[in-house]
Amino acid sequence: MLTKIVMIFTFFLAACCYAEESLPLVKAGIMILNTDKTYILLTTEKISATDIVYINPVIPDDIKCCEKITGSNFRFVGVTKKATDELEGKEIMSYLLTVTYPSRQLNKPTMALIFKRNRLIKIAPKIESNANEISFNIMSVNYKFFICNSQEGLHIYSKGTNSKEHLYLPLGYEVQPNCPEEAYY
């Protein structure tokens, strides 16, 4: 009887610890500069005060990644039609950045990644970046998010990750397309 109790206790303890070590929820967003020089984050994800948002400014010859801002520095503005969720058709929410942007001014839309803090217990991802990609590894799982241009818009998408995303921001003017075919599937 005591052996059964110990086995059951061990099972529940293992299940509890495994749940705490579950993979984090990582969602994509698009950071844009408004005409009034404020910054807006567009995403399908509800931002909470304890979330961490990494912003990747794409500036020529500067591939340092990323600016880290807590979710408490964003204020919900409302649902917007400025961007679309190409994968699932979810509503896009708009958040105003309420603090001065930390170190650099964005002059064009860029990628943001939202890490749900309540799932990031003891996890500090090492994020790497190049001009069109952000990648990181958490608990032996690789995450890759990409940013590219189609003829008149910006795409942010993921592939081969636990977070399937594809956001699109129409720019209202033509740009040099650089999206690979995989961005459209």
Buried (B, 14 or more C-beta within 10 A) or exposed (E): EEEEEEEEEEEEEEEEEEEEEEBBBBBBBBBBBEEEEEBBBBBBBEBBEEBBBBBBBBBEEEBEBBBEBBBEBBEEEEEBEEBBBBBEEEEBBBBBBEEEBEEEEBEBBBBBBBBBBEBBEEEEBEBBBEBBBBBBEBEEEEBBBBBBBBEEBBBBBBBEBEBEBBBBBEBEEEEEEEBEEEBEE
